Amino acid sequence: MKKHRILIGLIAVLSLGVGYILSPEKAVDERIFLRDLAPEIQFSEKKGSPLLYSSDAGIVAFNSHDIAPEIRGYAGPVKLLVAMDSSGRITGLRILEHRETKNYVQYMETSQYLSQFIGKSVHDPIEVGNDIDGISRATVSVNALAKTAGDASRIVASQAFGIAVQTKERASGSAAWLWYLLTFLAALGSYFATLRSKKLLRLRDITMAAGIVVIGLYLSTPFSVLHVFNLALLRPSASLLWYLIMASTALSVVLAGRFYCGWLCPFGALSEFIARLPFRKWGMSHKMDDRWRNAKYIFFGLAMLAVFLGRRSDFGNYETYVTLFSFSGNYLAWTLVGLSLAANLRVERFWCRYLCPVAALTGLLCRKTVGYRSRQDCPMANKPDPLIAECIRCNRCYTGTGETT
Ligand code: SF4
């Protein structure tokens, strides 16, 4: 494990540095979007304060990031090109750039979704859940899109056309972070309770089911290595939930190693429930099993290399739980989900053991702990005296003393 840590650490540092030099942030060519936005209008060069493209037709266009750069989505700003007439009415809108996870925002990018902004006035709310449709599983991203469009348009209307507009602070109103926090605390409390009493081990089934329902189906925010990659690329989120997921997972790794995998991960939970179905499992020697478990570190290292060199977090998007719980992905991604789930009938926690990048990351970060010896019904099919990086802390075999149960 020490070798894995050094190698992955080196890949991280070197690829971040090389990527920073070789793949500088490229500005998008706004003129191309401008021609698409209003092909019949001749716009001037971008100039003035606020920065605008103006035209003889009385229509102005602007990059929302020039006007309201502080608004951020889940992984950074959602930059828009907006065209507006002199009465403060939006006449066109295109997304220039964003770094949200593709699976969640595919519908947000469609002209069908964006068309609802056309004709909106700066006196309208331009607010998700009010006059703009929400998209389940992409709440933070569409909120950022609507707020960016609304706030930037109001600033331009006020400063360029002298239109008196009302700006109002909106409460986020989302209790997503509270649901996550309660689920996390309940699972962590159960984890510590089972260290003391084996009679409470059934609690883990309840928290795994809560992981599927709350984190997977309701919040649609399983922990993803893209969170970590975005942080390394200095692309923090505006979402309180994002910070909570990052902080709680980091805390749990320090306190209890791969606790997240064993107690909260919705895909891990689903895999384990499927693995409990009465199908005979394939036997494999521990030597062979150990060898294959290294695959997850190789995939994680390659994904990190691609993301950091290209400075594109979507290059690392092979996480089955993102596809499954965003309900979005291409044929290849859905095939991987299907095969990974079906494989559990024959190989316990197939994805967690051999392929999961979160398993690789949390495994690399967890500390050595005594008292886990593995046993026949280990959900990870661990060998006796397993590497602690392969233990998801179900606590079935925990003795606290290093004795075999
Ligand atoms: S080694 Fe023990 S605590 Fe870890 S997953 Fe296996 S049975 Fe559970």
Residues whose N, C-alpha, C, O or C-beta is under 5 A from the ligand:
A	BS01	SF4	Y372 S374 R375 C378 P379 M380 N382 P386 C391 I392 R393 C394 N395 R396 C397
